[in-house]
């Protein structure tokens, strides 16, 4: 379990699959209930780093769900160059080995 309070997101280059609308969910155990962090959040489609800040949570797993994306398969898939979850108090990246992304 890690304390997380932001997501850093880098769109892929090009427009096919660029995420426009997303939702984030977390749970504190492998079989726990998915709880919302952000629902129907929006991202800029430019290929530059973006940060989404939220109240600190203790998460075992985080689910990034694409709600809408650009391209011919916009409702079928989304793509990203990089996604990172961080905690501000340490200005550090979260230990990836202890956090599962669904």
Secondary structure, DSSP 8 states (H G I E B T S, - for coil): -EEEEEEEEE--SSSTTBEEEEEEEEESSTTS--EEEEEEEE---SSSEEEEEEEEEEESEEEEEEEEESSTTTTT--B-SEEEEEEGGGTEE--GGG-EE-
